Amino acid sequence: MKNIKDWSLKHKIILHVVVIGILAAILLTFLYLKTQKNIIHTMSRQKAELVGAMIENSIFSSMKEGKKEKVQSTLQKIASSDDIKKIRIVSPDGRILRSSEKNEIGNSVESQTLDKMNAFLSKNNQSNIYFIKPKSTIQGFRIIENRVECMGCHSPQEKINGILEVNIDYAPTAALLQKSQLKGIIIGLTALTILTFIIIRLFEKLINRPISLLKDKMKKVQKGNLDIKFTPSKNDEIGSLTQSFNIMIRKLKEANQKIEELFNKQMEKAEHLASIGELAAGLAHEIKNPIAGMKGALEIINQKTDASDFKKEIFIEMLLQIEKINNIIQDLLSYAKPKEINVSLIDPNECIKNAIKLAKPHIDNKDIHFHFKGSENGPLACIDSDKIQEVMLNMMLNSISAIQKKGNITIELYEKQKKELEIIFSDDGIGIKEEYLPQIFNPFFTTKRRGTGLGLSISKKIIEAHKGSIEVKSAEKKGTTFFIRLPVLQSRD
């Protein structure tokens, strides 16, 4: 059986309507039954009052005519009605003076009746009827006062001649009302069923059907059809949802077009880079050997040229330019067709230290200090040592170039979450202009006069080949900091 959370909206609405309907039916039934009960008691009370008044008038009339024996026959005659159980005249001390049942005349009333009668007499207002309701009977009491008509048989000093007790059986009335109650309940349940059906139909028309249509449209959008348009039929919440859907599709279509344009540009760029790769490979074969021959010849000529000869400076400059051409070709070849990384388990501290040794000869006449903080007794890293060393060396050379006369280069290694190696590389050089920051990893972008613009691009490729990331923060005239994260750590255990 499905959990209620997995039900459809339609079934949830039906469940709530049925539950609310049942609760409403129970409440209305309770109120209806209570009202019917009050009606029964009111009718019985009125009947008891009417019967008591009739008997009292009959008694006074008989006493006035001097026909005292007529009182007994009157009680029996009135008590012959189906819904009147018993009529009695009782003295204040509980002795039965007259009764519709002759055999109990002269006896005392039941103890319960006597207690009720005493409670009635103890009330301040004795002109009202006191009703007791055991089961389906109403037991009413009425005081028979001592009037002038009664003084022929009763002493004038007596204020009360007796208490009239009337017992009304309201079972027939209750049975009649129960039949009407059953009809009322049936009518109520029928009305509830019709109301539930109407609510469900309204829900189907106003909510479920528009949502189903919207759902079908969304399925088509999921399949890639962005030409869908849903015309709202009304200006209610569903109509507002439909308009939002149309706006979403329009924006999604615009975004998709932008993505396609960007993709096409990236494909053009990729094709361009592929062409560069082929060109670089061709240049490497066509130019490298002649360059090597020229370099070798110039080195021999330079060695045989006297130091005082002005041509020696020209030869040295030519050798430098040839070396620069060779480096440009090598960088271009490395970027266009990078070699696959060859990882091994090494200590990352040694990799950084070797890069520092290779960078120090390039300081020239600048006052630059290296500060290295390694991870002592830390875990080993599964990396390509030569590649990471190449990244560090490239960044150190960039920092040396950015420091004008005096400065510091700091490299720190951290272990993060026992899996990730974080390298924080910073310098206090001239920094990078804010508008240049988004472009520094782009190929061929450089601010140096003699740079190729491939160093950071190659470095980023190496980091990404290790499934890592590299970020940069820089402020002009304050320095630059690179954050390199490599998920390559392994425990020494």
JOHUSUL-V552525 format. One record per residue. N is the residue number from 1. SS is DSSP state (H for helix, E for strand, L for the rest). PSI is psi in whole degrees, -180 to 180 (999 if undefined). NEAR is the number of other C-alpha atoms within 8 Angstrom. Layout:
[[N | SS | PSI | NEAR] [N | SS | PSI | NEAR]]
//
This chain:
[[1 | L | 135 | 2] [2 | L | 146 | 5] [3 | L | 147 | 6] [4 | H | -25 | 6] [5 | H | -24 | 4] [6 | H | 1 | 6] [7 | L | 156 | 9] [8 | L | 162 | 6] [9 | H | -38 | 7] [10 | H | -47 | 9] [11 | H | -36 | 8] [12 | H | -42 | 10] [13 | H | -44 | 9] [14 | H | -44 | 9] [15 | H | -47 | 8] [16 | H | -39 | 8] [17 | H | -43 | 10] [18 | H | -45 | 9] [19 | H | -46 | 8] [20 | H | -39 | 8] [21 | H | -43 | 10] [22 | H | -45 | 8] [23 | H | -42 | 8] [24 | H | -40 | 8] [25 | H | -42 | 11] [26 | H | -45 | 8] [27 | H | -46 | 8] [28 | H | -39 | 8] [29 | H | -43 | 9] [30 | H | -46 | 8] [31 | H | -39 | 8] [32 | H | -46 | 9] [33 | H | -39 | 9] [34 | H | -40 | 8] [35 | H | -42 | 8] [36 | H | -39 | 10] [37 | H | -43 | 9] [38 | H | -37 | 8] [39 | H | -43 | 8] [40 | H | -47 | 11] [41 | H | -38 | 8] [42 | H | -44 | 8] [43 | H | -43 | 8] [44 | H | -39 | 11] [45 | H | -44 | 10] [46 | H | -38 | 8] [47 | H | -40 | 8] [48 | H | -40 | 12] [49 | H | -43 | 9] [50 | H | -47 | 8] [51 | H | -43 | 9] [52 | H | -41 | 11] [53 | H | -39 | 8] [54 | H | -46 | 8] [55 | H | -42 | 10] [56 | H | -44 | 9] [57 | H | -38 | 8] [58 | H | -39 | 10] [59 | H | -49 | 9] [60 | H | -36 | 10] [61 | H | -42 | 8] [62 | H | -41 | 12] [63 | H | -34 | 11] [64 | H | -37 | 9] [65 | H | -9 | 6] [66 | L | 19 | 6] [67 | L | 74 | 9] [68 | L | -33 | 7] [69 | L | -17 | 6] [70 | H | -20 | 8] [71 | H | -42 | 12] [72 | H | -44 | 10] [73 | H | -34 | 8] [74 | H | -41 | 10] [75 | H | -44 | 13] [76 | H | -37 | 12] [77 | H | -46 | 8] [78 | H | -38 | 8] [79 | H | -9 | 12] [80 | L | -11 | 7] [81 | L | 147 | 7] [82 | L | -37 | 6] [83 | L | 3 | 9] [84 | E | 116 | 13] [85 | E | -51 | 10] [86 | E | 145 | 11] [87 | E | 130 | 14] [88 | E | 151 | 13] [89 | E | 121 | 12] [90 | E | 139 | 15] [91 | L | 159 | 11] [92 | L | -25 | 8] [93 | L | 2 | 5] [94 | L | 8 | 9] [95 | E | 136 | 11] [96 | E | 117 | 15] [97 | E | -44 | 10] [98 | E | 150 | 11] [99 | E | 149 | 15] [100 | L | -16 | 11] [101 | L | 103 | 8] [102 | H | -33 | 7] [103 | H | -16 | 4] [104 | H | 4 | 8] [105 | L | 134 | 10] [106 | L | -17 | 7] [107 | L | 170 | 7] [108 | E | 150 | 7] [109 | L | 166 | 10] [110 | L | 152 | 6] [111 | H | -38 | 6] [112 | H | -42 | 6] [113 | H | -39 | 8] [114 | H | -40 | 10] [115 | H | -40 | 8] [116 | H | -40 | 9] [117 | H | -42 | 9] [118 | H | -38 | 8] [119 | H | -35 | 8] [120 | H | -43 | 10] [121 | H | -25 | 7] [122 | L | -7 | 6] [123 | L | 153 | 7] [124 | L | -45 | 4] [125 | L | 100 | 5] [126 | L | 6 | 9] [127 | L | -12 | 6] [128 | L | 162 | 6] [129 | L | 138 | 9] [130 | E | 120 | 9] [131 | E | 133 | 9] [132 | E | 138 | 9] [133 | L | 73 | 8] [134 | L | 126 | 6] [135 | L | -122 | 4] [136 | L | 29 | 8] [137 | E | 139 | 12] [138 | E | 123 | 14] [139 | E | 113 | 12] [140 | E | 147 | 12] [141 | E | 142 | 13] [142 | E | 132 | 12] [143 | E | 131 | 10] [144 | E | 107 | 10] [145 | E | 157 | 8] [146 | L | 107 | 12] [147 | L | -179 | 6] [148 | H | -37 | 5] [149 | H | -25 | 8] [150 | H | -8 | 11] [151 | L | -6 | 10] [152 | L | -28 | 6] [153 | L | -18 | 5] [154 | L | 147 | 9] [155 | L | 141 | 7] [156 | L | -22 | 7] [157 | L | -19 | 4] [158 | L | 131 | 8] [159 | L | -30 | 7] [160 | E | 126 | 10] [161 | E | -24 | 10] [162 | E | -179 | 11] [163 | E | 126 | 13] [164 | E | 123 | 13] [165 | E | 125 | 12] [166 | E | 128 | 15] [167 | E | 115 | 13] [168 | E | 129 | 13] [169 | E | 112 | 11] [170 | L | 17 | 12] [171 | H | -44 | 9] [172 | H | -41 | 8] [173 | H | -41 | 8] [174 | H | -40 | 10] [175 | H | -40 | 8] [176 | H | -42 | 8] [177 | H | -31 | 9] [178 | H | -35 | 8] [179 | H | -42 | 8] [180 | H | -31 | 8] [181 | H | -45 | 11] [182 | H | -43 | 8] [183 | H | -42 | 8] [184 | H | -41 | 8] [185 | H | -43 | 9] [186 | H | -43 | 8] [187 | H | -42 | 8] [188 | H | -44 | 9] [189 | H | -38 | 9] [190 | H | -44 | 8] [191 | H | -40 | 8] [192 | H | -42 | 10] [193 | H | -44 | 8] [194 | H | -42 | 8] [195 | H | -42 | 8] [196 | H | -43 | 11] [197 | H | -42 | 8] [198 | H | -43 | 8] [199 | H | -43 | 9] [200 | H | -40 | 10] [201 | H | -41 | 8] [202 | H | -42 | 9] [203 | H | -41 | 10] [204 | H | -42 | 10] [205 | H | -43 | 9] [206 | H | -28 | 8] [207 | H | -58 | 10] [208 | H | -43 | 11] [209 | H | -48 | 9] [210 | H | -37 | 10] [211 | H | -38 | 9] [212 | H | -42 | 8] [213 | H | -42 | 8] [214 | H | -38 | 10] [215 | H | -42 | 8] [216 | H | -41 | 8] [217 | H | -41 | 10] [218 | H | -35 | 8] [219 | H | -39 | 8] [220 | H | -37 | 10] [221 | H | -39 | 10] [222 | H | -29 | 7] [223 | L | -1 | 6] [224 | L | 0 | 6] [225 | L | 104 | 8] [226 | L | 12 | 9] [227 | L | 11 | 4] [228 | L | 138 | 9] [229 | L | 130 | 5] [230 | L | 117 | 10] [231 | L | 116 | 6] [232 | L | 135 | 10] [233 | L | -21 | 5] [234 | L | 165 | 6] [235 | L | 32 | 8] [236 | L | -164 | 6] [237 | H | -37 | 6] [238 | H | -40 | 12] [239 | H | -40 | 11] [240 | H | -40 | 10] [241 | H | -39 | 8] [242 | H | -43 | 12] [243 | H | -41 | 11] [244 | H | -37 | 8] [245 | H | -44 | 9] [246 | H | -41 | 10] [247 | H | -42 | 8] [248 | H | -43 | 8] [249 | H | -41 | 10] [250 | H | -46 | 9] [251 | H | -36 | 8] [252 | H | -39 | 9] [253 | H | -43 | 9] [254 | H | -44 | 8] [255 | H | -40 | 8] [256 | H | -39 | 8] [257 | H | -41 | 8] [258 | H | -40 | 8] [259 | H | -41 | 8] [260 | H | -41 | 8] [261 | H | -44 | 8] [262 | H | -38 | 8] [263 | H | -43 | 8] [264 | H | -40 | 8] [265 | H | -41 | 8] [266 | H | -37 | 8] [267 | H | -41 | 8] [268 | H | -40 | 8] [269 | H | -41 | 8] [270 | H | -41 | 8] [271 | H | -37 | 8] [272 | H | -44 | 8] [273 | H | -36 | 9] [274 | H | -40 | 9] [275 | H | -40 | 8] [276 | H | -39 | 9] [277 | H | -45 | 13] [278 | H | -40 | 9] [279 | H | -41 | 8] [280 | H | -41 | 12] [281 | H | -41 | 9] [282 | H | -43 | 8] [283 | H | -39 | 10] [284 | H | -40 | 11] [285 | H | -38 | 8] [286 | H | -32 | 8] [287 | H | -33 | 8] [288 | H | -46 | 10] [289 | H | -46 | 8] [290 | H | -38 | 8] [291 | H | -43 | 10] [292 | H | -40 | 8] [293 | H | -43 | 8] [294 | H | -41 | 8] [295 | H | -43 | 10] [296 | H | -43 | 8] [297 | H | -44 | 8] [298 | H | -37 | 11] [299 | H | -39 | 10] [300 | H | -44 | 8] [301 | H | -40 | 9] [302 | H | -40 | 10] [303 | H | -34 | 7] [304 | H | -8 | 6] [305 | L | 135 | 9] [306 | L | 147 | 7] [307 | L | -27 | 6] [308 | L | -12 | 5] [309 | L | 130 | 7] [310 | L | -20 | 7] [311 | H | -24 | 7] [312 | H | -40 | 12] [313 | H | -37 | 7] [314 | H | -44 | 8] [315 | H | -42 | 12] [316 | H | -43 | 9] [317 | H | -40 | 8] [318 | H | -40 | 9] [319 | H | -40 | 11] [320 | H | -43 | 8] [321 | H | -38 | 8] [322 | H | -40 | 10] [323 | H | -39 | 8] [324 | H | -44 | 8] [325 | H | -42 | 8] [326 | H | -41 | 10] [327 | H | -41 | 8] [328 | H | -45 | 9] [329 | H | -41 | 11] [330 | H | -42 | 9] [331 | H | -43 | 11] [332 | H | -41 | 11] [333 | H | -40 | 13] [334 | H | -39 | 10] [335 | H | -43 | 11] [336 | H | -41 | 12] [337 | L | 75 | 7] [338 | L | 146 | 7] [339 | L | 153 | 5] [340 | L | 146 | 4] [341 | L | 147 | 8] [342 | L | 94 | 6] [343 | L | 152 | 8] [344 | E | 163 | 9] [345 | E | 109 | 8] [346 | E | 171 | 9] [347 | L | 117 | 9] [348 | H | -22 | 9] [349 | H | -42 | 9] [350 | H | -37 | 7] [351 | H | -44 | 12] [352 | H | -42 | 10] [353 | H | -40 | 8] [354 | H | -39 | 9] [355 | H | -38 | 12] [356 | H | -41 | 11] [357 | H | -40 | 8] [358 | H | -26 | 8] [359 | H | -30 | 11] [360 | H | -38 | 7] [361 | L | -17 | 7] [362 | L | 2 | 7] [363 | L | -30 | 10] [364 | L | -127 | 5] [365 | L | 12 | 5] [366 | L | 152 | 8] [367 | E | 84 | 8] [368 | E | 133 | 12] [369 | E | 135 | 7] [370 | E | 135 | 9] [371 | E | 115 | 8] [372 | E | 126 | 7] [373 | E | 102 | 8] [374 | L | 177 | 8] [375 | L | 97 | 9] [376 | L | 130 | 4] [377 | L | 30 | 4] [378 | L | -176 | 7] [379 | L | 163 | 9] [380 | E | 158 | 12] [381 | E | 136 | 13] [382 | E | 87 | 11] [383 | E | 169 | 12] [384 | L | 105 | 10] [385 | H | -45 | 11] [386 | H | -41 | 7] [387 | H | -48 | 9] [388 | H | -38 | 12] [389 | H | -39 | 12] [390 | H | -41 | 10] [391 | H | -48 | 10] [392 | H | -42 | 10] [393 | H | -43 | 12] [394 | H | -43 | 11] [395 | H | -36 | 9] [396 | H | -40 | 11] [397 | H | -38 | 10] [398 | H | -41 | 8] [399 | H | -41 | 11] [400 | H | -39 | 11] [401 | H | -33 | 7] [402 | H | -21 | 9] [403 | L | 122 | 13] [404 | L | -55 | 10] [405 | L | -49 | 8] [406 | E | 138 | 8] [407 | E | -174 | 12] [408 | E | 144 | 10] [409 | E | 125 | 14] [410 | E | 131 | 12] [411 | E | 127 | 12] [412 | E | 137 | 10] [413 | E | 135 | 12] [414 | E | 148 | 9] [415 | E | 125 | 12] [416 | E | 123 | 8] [417 | L | 24 | 5] [418 | L | 10 | 8] [419 | L | -24 | 10] [420 | E | 134 | 12] [421 | E | 123 | 14] [422 | E | 127 | 12] [423 | E | 121 | 12] [424 | E | 115 | 12] [425 | E | 121 | 11] [426 | E | 154 | 11] [427 | E | 166 | 13] [428 | L | 42 | 13] [429 | L | -155 | 13] [430 | L | -11 | 11] [431 | L | -178 | 13] [432 | L | 135 | 11] [433 | L | 145 | 9] [434 | H | -38 | 8] [435 | H | -16 | 5] [436 | H | -20 | 8] [437 | H | -44 | 10] [438 | H | -12 | 6] [439 | H | -5 | 7] [440 | L | -23 | 10] [441 | L | -1 | 9] [442 | L | 141 | 10] [443 | L | 141 | 8] [444 | L | 6 | 7] [445 | L | 124 | 11] [446 | L | 151 | 8] [447 | L | 3 | 5] [448 | L | 151 | 5] [449 | L | -33 | 4] [450 | L | 11 | 4] [451 | L | 156 | 7] [452 | L | -18 | 10] [453 | L | 20 | 11] [454 | L | -11 | 13] [455 | H | -54 | 9] [456 | H | -31 | 13] [457 | H | -44 | 13] [458 | H | -41 | 10] [459 | H | -44 | 11] [460 | H | -40 | 11] [461 | H | -40 | 8] [462 | H | -43 | 12] [463 | H | -44 | 14] [464 | H | -31 | 9] [465 | H | -27 | 8] [466 | L | 9 | 10] [467 | L | 33 | 8] [468 | L | -168 | 11] [469 | E | 157 | 10] [470 | E | 133 | 10] [471 | E | 159 | 7] [472 | E | 143 | 9] [473 | E | 136 | 7] [474 | E | 148 | 13] [475 | E | 132 | 11] [476 | L | 133 | 10] [477 | L | 8 | 8] [478 | L | -22 | 10] [479 | E | 178 | 14] [480 | E | 145 | 14] [481 | E | 130 | 11] [482 | E | 140 | 12] [483 | E | 115 | 11] [484 | E | 127 | 12] [485 | E | 125 | 11] [486 | E | 117 | 13] [487 | L | 69 | 10] [488 | L | 4 | 11] [489 | E | 149 | 14] [490 | E | 145 | 10] [491 | L | 152 | 7] [492 | L | -15 | 6] [493 | L | 999 | 2]]
//
